[in-house]
C-alpha cells in the first residue's frame, strides 16, 4: 500500500518505514513484504514494542517524525488509499444452495468491514502538505499538541503490556495453552488495543473467528462497539 506513496514523495524528502506487528515473526510476515516489493525499510516487530512505546492499538496506524527525530503527529489511523475490500461484494465461493457456516461468517465480516469508516483521502492530503511545507504545515503539531493527542497511559495499560509480553513468551516457548490466560488478561486491561486482541485470536483461529480459547472474536467485538467506531476520526 505504501510503496506507491513512497515513490511519489521520496524525491521530496519523505521516507516511509513500515512495521509488521506479528509475534509469529519473520516467516509470517515475509510473504506479504515480498509481495509488496518495498523500496523502503520494512521491519517486523515481533514483540509489539510499538504498542508500548508509541501507543499503537490498531493497524494501519502511523506516526510522523521530522528530520530532527521529533514526533509531529502521534499515532493515528493511516490508510494511503481505499482498499478494494472496503467496497468489494460478498464472497461468491458458492453460487447455489444453502451457504456454509464459513461463508456466512465471511459475508458477515465483509458487511461489517464495509461499514468501517476510514479517511485515506484526507490523510494523504495532509501528508502531502507536510512533505511540501515541513514545519510550516498546519498538520505538523506542536509538542504540546502531540502530547495532548497521544493515547493515555494509565497503570492498566502498563499491566496489559506486561501481560501480553508474558503471553508472547509462553507462546514462543511452546506453551500456547499457558499463554491464553495472559492474553485474555491483556484484553481485559486494555480492551481498545486491537493488536493485542487480533494477535491472540489469530493464534486460536487464523480467521480471528470464534474459538474455544476466547470469549469473543473480531466480528463480535466490532459489532459491540459499532463498525463506525473501529478507528477514531482523524483530527486534522
C-alpha positions as CSV (number, residue, x, y, z in Angstrom):
1,X,0.0,0.0,0.0
2,X,2.8,2.4,0.9
3,X,5.2,1.8,-1.9
4,X,3.4,4.0,-4.5
5,X,3.2,6.9,-2.0
6,X,6.9,6.5,-1.2
7,X,7.8,6.5,-4.9
8,X,5.8,9.8,-5.2
9,X,7.1,11.6,-2.2
10,X,10.6,10.2,-1.5
11,X,12.2,12.8,-4.0
12,X,10.7,15.5,-1.8
13,X,12.4,14.0,1.3
14,X,9.8,11.6,2.8
15,X,11.0,8.2,3.9
16,X,8.4,5.5,4.7
17,X,9.2,2.8,7.3
18,X,6.6,0.1,7.6
19,X,6.5,-2.2,10.6
20,X,4.5,-5.5,10.8
21,X,3.3,-6.4,14.3
22,X,3.4,-10.2,14.4
23,X,4.5,-12.4,17.3
24,X,4.9,-15.3,14.8
25,X,7.9,-13.5,13.4
26,X,9.6,-13.1,10.1
27,X,8.1,-16.1,8.4
28,X,4.5,-15.0,9.0
29,X,5.2,-11.5,7.6
30,X,7.7,-12.3,4.9
31,X,5.2,-13.3,2.1
32,X,3.4,-10.0,2.4
33,X,6.6,-8.0,2.5
34,X,8.0,-9.8,-0.5
35,X,4.7,-9.4,-2.4
36,X,4.8,-5.6,-1.9
37,X,8.4,-5.4,-3.1
38,X,9.1,-2.3,-0.9
39,X,12.0,0.0,-1.6
40,X,11.7,1.5,1.8
41,X,12.7,-0.1,5.2
42,X,10.1,-2.8,6.1
43,X,10.5,-4.2,9.6
44,X,8.9,-6.8,11.8
45,X,8.0,-6.0,15.4
46,X,7.7,-9.5,16.9
47,X,7.3,-8.2,20.5
48,X,4.7,-5.4,19.7
49,X,7.2,-2.8,21.0
50,X,5.4,-0.1,19.1
51,X,2.3,-0.7,21.2
52,X,4.3,0.0,24.3
53,X,6.4,2.9,23.1
54,X,4.1,4.8,20.7
55,X,0.6,3.7,21.7
56,X,-0.3,1.7,18.6
57,X,-3.6,-0.1,19.2
58,X,-4.7,-0.9,15.7
59,X,-3.4,-1.2,12.2
60,X,-2.8,0.5,9.9
61,X,-1.5,3.3,12.2
62,X,1.2,5.8,11.5
63,X,3.4,8.4,13.3
64,X,5.0,11.4,11.6
65,X,8.7,12.0,12.7
66,X,10.5,15.1,11.4
67,X,14.2,15.4,10.4
68,X,15.2,16.1,14.0
69,X,13.7,12.9,15.2
70,X,10.7,14.6,16.8
71,X,7.2,13.3,16.6
72,X,5.0,15.9,14.9
73,X,1.9,13.7,14.7
74,X,1.3,10.9,17.2
75,X,-0.3,7.5,16.4
76,X,-3.4,7.8,14.3
77,X,-5.3,5.7,11.6
78,X,-3.3,5.8,8.3
79,X,-4.6,4.4,5.0
80,X,-2.7,5.6,1.9
81,X,-5.7,4.6,-0.3
82,X,-9.1,3.0,0.0
83,X,-8.5,-0.8,-0.2
84,X,-10.7,-2.8,-2.5
85,X,-12.0,-5.0,0.3
86,X,-13.8,-1.9,1.8
87,X,-16.1,-1.9,-1.2
88,X,-16.0,-5.4,-2.6
89,X,-19.0,-7.5,-3.0
90,X,-20.0,-10.6,-0.9
91,X,-18.0,-13.7,-1.3
92,X,-19.0,-15.9,-4.2
93,X,-17.5,-19.2,-3.4
94,X,-20.9,-21.0,-3.5
95,X,-23.4,-19.9,-6.1
96,X,-26.3,-22.2,-5.2
97,X,-27.7,-23.9,-2.2
98,X,-27.5,-23.1,1.5
99,X,-24.3,-21.1,2.3
100,X,-21.8,-22.8,4.5
101,X,-21.2,-21.5,8.1
102,X,-17.8,-20.3,7.0
103,X,-19.3,-18.4,4.0
104,X,-22.0,-16.9,6.3
105,X,-19.2,-15.7,8.7
106,X,-17.1,-14.3,5.8
107,X,-20.1,-12.4,4.4
108,X,-20.9,-11.0,7.8
109,X,-17.3,-9.9,8.3
110,X,-17.2,-8.2,4.9
111,X,-20.6,-6.5,5.6
112,X,-19.0,-5.0,8.8
113,X,-15.8,-4.1,7.1
114,X,-17.6,-2.0,4.5
115,X,-19.2,-0.1,7.4
116,X,-15.8,0.8,9.0
117,X,-15.0,4.5,8.5
118,X,-11.6,5.3,7.0
119,X,-10.3,8.6,5.7
120,X,-7.5,7.9,3.3
121,X,-8.1,11.0,1.0
122,X,-7.9,13.5,3.9
123,X,-4.9,11.7,5.5
124,X,-2.9,11.7,2.3
125,X,-3.7,15.3,1.5
126,X,-2.4,16.2,5.0
127,X,0.7,14.1,4.5
128,X,1.5,15.8,1.1
129,X,1.1,19.2,2.7
130,X,3.6,18.3,5.4
131,X,6.1,16.9,2.9
132,X,5.8,20.1,0.9
133,X,5.8,22.7,3.7
134,X,7.6,20.9,6.6
135,X,7.3,22.7,9.9
136,X,5.1,25.4,8.3
137,X,2.4,22.8,7.6
138,X,-0.7,23.2,9.7
139,X,-0.7,19.5,10.1
140,X,2.7,19.4,11.9
141,X,1.7,19.7,15.5
142,X,3.5,21.4,18.4
143,X,5.0,19.1,21.1
144,X,2.2,20.1,23.5
145,X,-0.5,19.1,21.0
146,X,1.3,15.8,20.2
147,X,1.2,15.0,24.0
148,X,-2.5,16.0,24.2
149,X,-3.4,13.7,21.3
150,X,-1.3,10.8,22.4
151,X,-3.1,7.8,24.0
152,X,-3.2,8.0,27.8
153,X,-1.1,5.5,29.7
154,X,-2.8,4.6,33.0
155,X,-1.4,1.7,35.1
156,X,-3.8,-0.7,33.4
157,X,-2.1,-0.1,30.0
158,X,1.3,-0.9,31.5
159,X,-0.1,-4.1,33.1
160,X,-1.7,-5.0,29.8
161,X,1.7,-4.7,28.0
162,X,3.3,-6.9,30.7
163,X,0.6,-9.5,30.4
164,X,0.8,-9.6,26.7
165,X,4.5,-9.9,26.8
166,X,4.3,-12.8,29.1
167,X,1.7,-14.4,26.9
168,X,4.0,-14.0,23.9
169,X,6.9,-15.5,25.8
170,X,4.9,-18.6,26.7
171,X,3.5,-19.0,23.2
172,X,7.0,-18.8,21.6
173,X,8.4,-21.2,24.2
174,X,6.0,-23.9,23.2
175,X,3.3,-23.4,25.9
176,X,0.4,-21.9,23.9
177,X,-2.3,-23.0,26.3
178,X,-0.5,-21.3,29.2
179,X,-0.3,-18.2,27.2
180,X,-4.0,-17.8,26.8
181,X,-4.9,-16.5,30.3
182,X,-2.2,-13.8,29.9
183,X,-3.5,-12.8,26.5
184,X,-7.0,-12.7,28.0
185,X,-5.7,-10.5,30.8
186,X,-4.2,-8.1,28.4
187,X,-7.5,-7.9,26.5
188,X,-9.4,-7.1,29.8
189,X,-6.9,-4.5,30.9
190,X,-6.7,-2.6,27.6
191,X,-9.9,-3.5,25.6
192,X,-9.3,-0.9,22.9
193,X,-6.0,-2.5,21.9
194,X,-6.9,-4.4,18.8
195,X,-3.4,-5.5,18.0
196,X,-3.3,-7.5,21.3
197,X,-6.7,-9.0,20.5
198,X,-6.1,-9.8,16.9
199,X,-2.7,-11.4,17.6
200,X,-4.2,-13.8,20.2
201,X,-7.3,-14.5,18.2
202,X,-5.1,-15.4,15.2
203,X,-3.2,-18.0,17.2
204,X,-6.6,-19.6,18.2
205,X,-8.2,-19.2,14.8
206,X,-6.4,-17.9,11.7
207,X,-9.6,-16.1,10.6
208,X,-9.9,-14.3,14.0
209,X,-13.3,-16.0,14.3
210,X,-14.9,-17.8,17.2
211,X,-12.7,-20.2,19.2
212,X,-12.8,-22.1,22.5
213,X,-9.9,-20.1,23.8
214,X,-11.6,-16.7,24.0
215,X,-15.0,-15.4,24.9
216,X,-15.1,-13.1,21.9
217,X,-13.7,-12.6,18.4
218,X,-13.1,-9.9,15.8
219,X,-16.6,-9.7,14.4
220,X,-18.4,-9.8,17.8
221,X,-16.2,-7.1,19.3
222,X,-16.5,-4.8,16.3
223,X,-20.3,-5.2,16.3
224,X,-20.3,-4.4,20.1
225,X,-18.7,-1.0,19.6
226,X,-20.1,-0.3,16.2
227,X,-18.0,-0.5,13.0
228,X,-18.0,3.3,12.7
229,X,-16.0,3.4,16.0
230,X,-13.4,0.9,15.0
231,X,-11.0,3.7,14.1
232,X,-11.1,7.2,15.8
233,X,-11.8,10.1,13.5
234,X,-8.8,12.0,12.3
235,X,-8.0,15.3,14.0
236,X,-6.8,17.3,11.0
